[in-house]
Amino acid sequence: MKRAPVHWVSPRDDASRLFRVTNLCTSDIYPAILTQAGTGPQFSGFLLNPGRSTTFTVSANWQGRIWGRTNCSFNADGSAPAQAGGIDGSGKACLTGDCGGVVECKGTGQTPATLAEFTLQTDMGLSFYDISLVDGYNLPMGIVSLHGESSDPALAAIPPNTTNPICIGDPNLLAPSDKVTNTTLRGQTYDLPLERRMDQLKVERWCPWPLQLQPPWKPGAGVYPYPDDHIKRPAFDPCFSACSKYNTPSDCCTGKYGSPETCKPSLYSKRAKAVCPDAYSYAYDDHTSTFTIKSGAGFEVVFCPYGRSTTILQTVAEMGYKDLGAAQQKQ
């Protein structure tokens, strides 16, 4: 997540922000938390069963990321994988998002993983947050700003249809394009701007073939037909980003490609942006993927929401606003 440098603001000793993590998936996941600045919770990973939520607090100047680990198998006390060598001989306890083979996460997660990224407080009085697919995609995700019941009138009045991005790259969780999705705040109803061009077939096949974590077996004599559209992909189809798969300067925006002028979106980035317009698709995707809100709110990270991806930032731009904050103040 790249953005202009900001200066941290020291919070009051009693200042904290509420976070909630919710699992709407049909199977267990192990959410992971990485604290990059400020004070995070006392734990960095935990089991979350389907339909359950976990709440915790962080400092008002917290910066960090949250992601979900899938297909995990730990020993009894969570200190190692359930079997020696892990699930594939590399020491991993989880198929996606693994971080050290332990429940209490150590460091960043292994790719591919959908990330929720947060910078809660700066000298601009804003919180920054986003859904990032820069490290690949493993689970559908939504971020909900918990500002509706804030004691700060300026926060409480912000329309929720400008604050809550959703990324759904799973055809099993995609709602029909004509399904009305809305949210309410203080008795008022707001329609969420939704991506309506993707259908189940497109969502099933958005990940470029070589970037699938678990591509289907080669049919026939081992030669994929072209195009490969009629080959059934797995129901759970994690996708590497081009950077996490190939680690080239042009894909990772490093070296001579380390600027917006020289680093352009890859095929992966373009397809990721099509399926999740409000998510980061590559390093220099700031203007169409960074959300801002007045500092003071907590957040909920929801795994496997049902519905459609949002187009909030695109819609704000089409309304003629230069930034999200202007649209939030106007509505």
Secondary structure, 3 states (H helix, E strand, C coil): CCCCCCCCCCCCCCCEEEEEEEECCCCCEEEEEEEEECCCCCCCECCECCCCEEEEEEECCCEEEEEEEECCCECCCCCCECCCCCCCCCCCCCCECCCCCCCCCCCCCCCCCCEEEEECCCCCCEEEEEEECCCCECCCEEEEECCCCCCCHHHHCCCHHHCCCEECCCHHHECCCCCCCEEEECCEEEECCECCCCCHHHHHCCCCHHHECCCCCCCCCCCCCCCCCCCCCCCCCCECCHHHHHCCHHHHCCHHHCCCCCCCCCHHHHHHHHHCCCCECCCCCHHHCCEEEECCCCEEEEECCCECCECHHHHHHHCCCCCHHHHHHHC
